[in-house]
Amino acid sequence: MEDMEDDSLDTKDDHNHNCCASSSSKVRTYLRSQLLGVATVPQPACPLVPGGEPGTRRGKLWSGSTGGSKFMDSDSGSESSEVSETDCTAPPAAVEGKFTLESTSKFRKFTFSSTVSTGPGIPQSPSSSMQFLNAMAVEDYRKNHWPNLEKAIDRLLIQNPTDHISVSYAQIYSYVYKCVCQQHSELLYNDLIIKLTNHLQQVSTHLQASPPEDFIENFNVALTQYTASLQCIVPVFMYLNKFYIESKLNRDLREDLMKLFADCVAEIHLSTLMPLLIKAHSMPFQVQPSTMASVVKGLYSLRPDWAKLAPALFSGFIPQINPPAVESLLPDYAAHDQKLQMDLSMNGFPRGDQSRKRASEDS
């Protein structure tokens, strides 16, 4: 009976075509060892024959079309790869044609380091692909986002303070938001500055052709209209101001745009505007007081240093322009006020009814 059990100990192929003992023979070997009380040593996956060579499987070798030596399994008739001495002695990574952990890692490394073909006409390397995508994003900005923003800015710049122009501020803000999210902040800021600079140059040219009697009024219209436009432009560009101008440039959008007016308009015409303001200030009501106050305050907001060019003019509309009063100069201040009252009365501005005023002790 034991001889029969020994004859039944055969080897079979597992699903990976590796030599191993069948499960039934292992069970019978274990039961026999328990009955006889003899400890058995587990057989290796590929049992060795007495000659030291690996045990061969039952089958016949045949030469395949691929040039490698193969054999047909006699039990199942399936085709399998040849098992040589290196199959049992060499590590799995050394067996040709098998995917192991090491070969898989090498394959992955090759996959990530190699270039991926994305189709005809598209760059092959990752760096060129990024450049291509950036070029597409810039082209989309030039064709879609900026033209819509430019039209809205034109409408805001030419409007009068009393006019109502229907502009979708939510749509403008949406365009600005998309441009900033697509990393076009610098491009958008430069385009905005160029746009307003060109507009202010046209304003300066228009003022250059104004006659002297209308120059102050026209300058006031240009300054008022530009300031009103900024009250609409700056809020819709708030996202650009917060995440690019303030964070990277450490500046403010409104201050930059007001500086444009000072450089492109006010500074150019200051030599013409200042003598006209001094003359109008010396002749009351030659220019509307509201216009005089708007122009003088506007110039002071643009450049406070311009107040030093005409302290008497600026001190009439802006407090604390002159130096602090000194007690020793009080008689001079009183004499200046009396002279001003006399000038006003001689120019047709009477002091009014003085009958109910208490008489002075000096009179």
Salt bridges, closest charged atoms under 4 A:
ASP6 OD1 - ARG32 NH1 2.73
ASP10 OD2 - ARG58 NH2 3.88
ASP13 OD2 - ARG57 NH1 2.73
ASP75 OD2 - ARG58 NH2 3.18
GLU79 OE2 - LYS70 NZ 3.46
GLU102 OE2 - LYS106 NZ 3.58
GLU139 OE2 - LYS143 NZ 2.87
ASP140 OD2 - HIS145 NE2 3.33
GLU150 OE2 - LYS195 NZ 3.58
ASP154 OD1 - LYS195 NZ 2.58
ASP191 OD2 - ARG142 NH1 2.85
ASP256 OD2 - ARG251 NE 3.01
ASP263 OD2 - LYS259 NZ 2.90
ASP263 OD1 - ARG303 NH2 2.61
GLU267 OE1 - ARG303 NH2 3.76
ASP337 OD1 - HIS336 ND1 3.85
ASP343 OD2 - LYS339 NZ 3.25
